[in-house]
Amino acid sequence: HIESLFLFVLTVPLRFAVNALKRAIPLFL
């Protein structure tokens, strides 16, 4: 389905951003 593909494309950069934040937050604290 197109909806699931759109959701997949949307969630991948979101996971990447969350992982980047988890790595970046301890550096700023």
Secondary structure in CASP SS format (residue, H / E / C, confidence):
PFRMAT SS
TARGET T0000
AUTHOR 0000-0000-0000
METHOD secondary structure of the structure
MODEL  1
H C 1.00
I H 1.00
E H 1.00
S H 1.00
L H 1.00
F H 1.00
L H 1.00
F H 1.00
V H 1.00
L H 1.00
T H 1.00
V H 1.00
P H 1.00
L H 1.00
R H 1.00
F H 1.00
A H 1.00
V H 1.00
N H 1.00
A H 1.00
L H 1.00
K H 1.00
R H 1.00
A H 1.00
I H 1.00
P H 1.00
L H 1.00
F H 1.00
L C 1.00
END
